């Protein structure tokens, strides 16, 4: 039996086998039909598998081995900072005083948790150079939308309602234009220059009295630091707009540079990226937002404050954009990020940036002879290479990504940013050893050689995974999301 033929749990079923043990019923039995309207009841009982406990354990253990994560292998997903999650963070998040509290408890009974959140806000203010921080947003894109809604409220409060446009560079994260649209703005694209940076002349051309904000990532998604950032923020501020910092790439400048010092008015952070909260699998994430002084009044309420009596949530915020999430953020992720910041300290966070940048530049230069390098300059935490050379041989970037699966690696981000043909965006992070980087580099070099000498092996990859190459179009348009009995 090969991997593709492994039986599913439904196919292991044998009538009468039981894989669970329930305690005795400790509440009175009732007639369900008397409580729930018949329209909401199943006509027939569901056909569930009947298997032993051993079968069910082996089934889910086998499924877990088919997943790929940062604990099981290298995950060089550019723009997403898939770094290792230290287990001390998990231990602290499971302390009874954190894990067993309820968000509806009286504030007087959760002062320790509120102190942690307030202290985390203070640390994030110092790291970003902002004047106030909210932990409410649940993830990065949610933080983007929250920041834009505050910018919108600011302009409306100043009766500046003509500011309806948000400028987004062509190298921006894909969520930026989406968040601006959801926040009610029109997006305007500004192009990159030949160095991969924002074209200042094009920026000046699109800025005007209708400019609400510029959304910017620095370093950008090409892994390049925007050298003219102070001039860019001055252009926007002179026109009456605000400047928004997408913090997804903060890992590149941590403890080296602060968005607040660059002239940004709003910043969101990804605690599940830069600060090692678990990432992927649907969340939960955490996307705190920091603002400068003139936007504090518009922060989501409640605002966590400290007084002589202790910590409490302040709901008396008449200009607030309102609550953006039930309760106050994803507390467990915040605990993990706080633990990371406190355990690393200022010197540790600075080392994060240094090692992330060194790792990225090392990989870029090792791969340069085998792939096209669109921007031949020092990168920050990530870099882009192009598969244009391989495409001429009939091997696409998608094929290269599929082939990497055979080597046990998650592929890097591909075909993004859109302004680089056959793009591969690679971010090694600071947590990977040189040995891991070298092994990945050797795999990439081998694939480049295969594209020249034996392209079919790359074009037909992957060869060793449980599921072989999918029909990409069919999988996207007609996904099979549940078991189908043959």
Secondary structure in CASP SS format (residue, H / E / C, confidence):
PFRMAT SS
TARGET T0000
AUTHOR 0000-0000-0000
METHOD secondary structure of the structure
MODEL  1
X C 1.00
X C 1.00
X H 1.00
X H 1.00
X H 1.00
X C 1.00
X C 1.00
X C 1.00
X H 1.00
X H 1.00
X H 1.00
X H 1.00
X C 1.00
X C 1.00
X C 1.00
X C 1.00
X C 1.00
X C 1.00
X C 1.00
X C 1.00
X C 1.00
X C 1.00
X C 1.00
X C 1.00
X C 1.00
X C 1.00
X C 1.00
X C 1.00
X C 1.00
X C 1.00
X C 1.00
X H 1.00
X H 1.00
X H 1.00
X H 1.00
X C 1.00
X C 1.00
X H 1.00
X H 1.00
X H 1.00
X C 1.00
X C 1.00
X C 1.00
X C 1.00
X C 1.00
X C 1.00
X C 1.00
X C 1.00
X C 1.00
X C 1.00
X C 1.00
X C 1.00
X H 1.00
X H 1.00
X H 1.00
X H 1.00
X H 1.00
X H 1.00
X H 1.00
X H 1.00
X H 1.00
X H 1.00
X H 1.00
X H 1.00
X H 1.00
X C 1.00
X C 1.00
X C 1.00
X C 1.00
X C 1.00
X C 1.00
X C 1.00
X C 1.00
X C 1.00
X E 1.00
X C 1.00
X E 1.00
X C 1.00
X C 1.00
X C 1.00
X C 1.00
X C 1.00
X C 1.00
X C 1.00
X C 1.00
X C 1.00
X H 1.00
X H 1.00
X H 1.00
X H 1.00
X H 1.00
X H 1.00
X H 1.00
X C 1.00
X C 1.00
X H 1.00
X H 1.00
X H 1.00
X H 1.00
X C 1.00
X C 1.00
X C 1.00
X C 1.00
X C 1.00
X C 1.00
X C 1.00
X H 1.00
X H 1.00
X H 1.00
X C 1.00
X H 1.00
X H 1.00
X H 1.00
X H 1.00
X H 1.00
X H 1.00
X H 1.00
X H 1.00
X H 1.00
X H 1.00
X H 1.00
X H 1.00
X H 1.00
X H 1.00
X H 1.00
X H 1.00
X H 1.00
X H 1.00
X C 1.00
X C 1.00
X C 1.00
X E 1.00
X E 1.00
X E 1.00
X C 1.00
X C 1.00
X C 1.00
X C 1.00
X C 1.00
X H 1.00
X H 1.00
X H 1.00
X H 1.00
X H 1.00
X H 1.00
X H 1.00
X H 1.00
X H 1.00
X H 1.00
X H 1.00
X H 1.00
X H 1.00
X H 1.00
X H 1.00
X H 1.00
X H 1.00
X H 1.00
X C 1.00
X C 1.00
X C 1.00
X C 1.00
X C 1.00
X C 1.00
X C 1.00
X E 1.00
X E 1.00
X E 1.00
X E 1.00
X E 1.00
X C 1.00
X C 1.00
X C 1.00
X C 1.00
X H 1.00
X H 1.00
X H 1.00
X H 1.00
X H 1.00
X H 1.00
X H 1.00
X H 1.00
X H 1.00
X C 1.00
X C 1.00
X C 1.00
X E 1.00
X E 1.00
X E 1.00
X E 1.00
X E 1.00
X C 1.00
X E 1.00
X C 1.00
X C 1.00
X C 1.00
X C 1.00
X C 1.00
X E 1.00
X C 1.00
X H 1.00
X H 1.00
X H 1.00
X H 1.00
X H 1.00
X H 1.00
X H 1.00
X C 1.00
X C 1.00
X C 1.00
X C 1.00
X E 1.00
X E 1.00
X E 1.00
X E 1.00
X E 1.00
X E 1.00
X E 1.00
X C 1.00
X C 1.00
X C 1.00
X C 1.00
X C 1.00
X C 1.00
X C 1.00
X C 1.00
X C 1.00
X C 1.00
X C 1.00
X H 1.00
X H 1.00
X H 1.00
X H 1.00
X H 1.00
X H 1.00
X H 1.00
X H 1.00
X H 1.00
X H 1.00
X C 1.00
X C 1.00
X C 1.00
X E 1.00
X E 1.00
X E 1.00
X E 1.00
X E 1.00
X E 1.00
X C 1.00
X C 1.00
X H 1.00
X H 1.00
X H 1.00
X C 1.00
X C 1.00
X C 1.00
X C 1.00
X C 1.00
X C 1.00
X H 1.00
X H 1.00
X H 1.00
X H 1.00
X C 1.00
X C 1.00
X C 1.00
X E 1.00
X E 1.00
X E 1.00
X E 1.00
X C 1.00
X C 1.00
X C 1.00
X C 1.00
X C 1.00
X C 1.00
X C 1.00
X C 1.00
X C 1.00
X C 1.00
X C 1.00
X C 1.00
X C 1.00
X C 1.00
X C 1.00
X C 1.00
X C 1.00
X C 1.00
X C 1.00
X E 1.00
X E 1.00
X E 1.00
X C 1.00
X H 1.00
X H 1.00
X H 1.00
X H 1.00
X H 1.00
X H 1.00
X C 1.00
X C 1.00
X C 1.00
X C 1.00
X E 1.00
X E 1.00
X E 1.00
X E 1.00
X E 1.00
X C 1.00
X C 1.00
X E 1.00
X E 1.00
X E 1.00
X E 1.00
X E 1.00
X C 1.00
X C 1.00
X C 1.00
X C 1.00
X C 1.00
X C 1.00
X C 1.00
X C 1.00
X C 1.00
X C 1.00
X C 1.00
X C 1.00
X C 1.00
X C 1.00
X C 1.00
X C 1.00
X H 1.00
X H 1.00
X H 1.00
X H 1.00
X H 1.00
X H 1.00
X H 1.00
X H 1.00
X H 1.00
X H 1.00
X H 1.00
X H 1.00
X H 1.00
X H 1.00
X H 1.00
X H 1.00
X H 1.00
X H 1.00
X H 1.00
X H 1.00
X H 1.00
X H 1.00
X H 1.00
X H 1.00
X H 1.00
X H 1.00
X H 1.00
X H 1.00
X H 1.00
X H 1.00
X H 1.00
X H 1.00
X H 1.00
X H 1.00
X H 1.00
X H 1.00
X H 1.00
X C 1.00
X C 1.00
X C 1.00
X C 1.00
X E 1.00
X C 1.00
X C 1.00
X C 1.00
X C 1.00
X C 1.00
X C 1.00
X C 1.00
X C 1.00
X C 1.00
X C 1.00
X E 1.00
X E 1.00
X E 1.00
X E 1.00
X C 1.00
X H 1.00
X H 1.00
X H 1.00
X H 1.00
X C 1.00
X C 1.00
X C 1.00
X C 1.00
X C 1.00
X H 1.00
X H 1.00
X H 1.00
X H 1.00
X H 1.00
X H 1.00
X H 1.00
X H 1.00
X H 1.00
X H 1.00
X C 1.00
X C 1.00
X C 1.00
X E 1.00
X C 1.00
X C 1.00
X E 1.00
X E 1.00
X C 1.00
X C 1.00
X C 1.00
X C 1.00
X C 1.00
X C 1.00
X C 1.00
X C 1.00
X E 1.00
X E 1.00
X E 1.00
X E 1.00
X C 1.00
X C 1.00
X C 1.00
X C 1.00
X C 1.00
X C 1.00
X C 1.00
X H 1.00
X H 1.00
X H 1.00
X H 1.00
X H 1.00
X H 1.00
X H 1.00
X H 1.00
X H 1.00
X H 1.00
X H 1.00
X H 1.00
X H 1.00
X H 1.00
X H 1.00
X H 1.00
X H 1.00
X H 1.00
X H 1.00
X H 1.00
X C 1.00
X H 1.00
X H 1.00
X H 1.00
X H 1.00
X H 1.00
X C 1.00
X C 1.00
X C 1.00
X C 1.00
X C 1.00
X C 1.00
X C 1.00
X C 1.00
X C 1.00
X C 1.00
X C 1.00
X C 1.00
X H 1.00
X H 1.00
X H 1.00
X H 1.00
X H 1.00
X H 1.00
X C 1.00
X C 1.00
X C 1.00
X C 1.00
X C 1.00
X C 1.00
X C 1.00
X C 1.00
X C 1.00
END
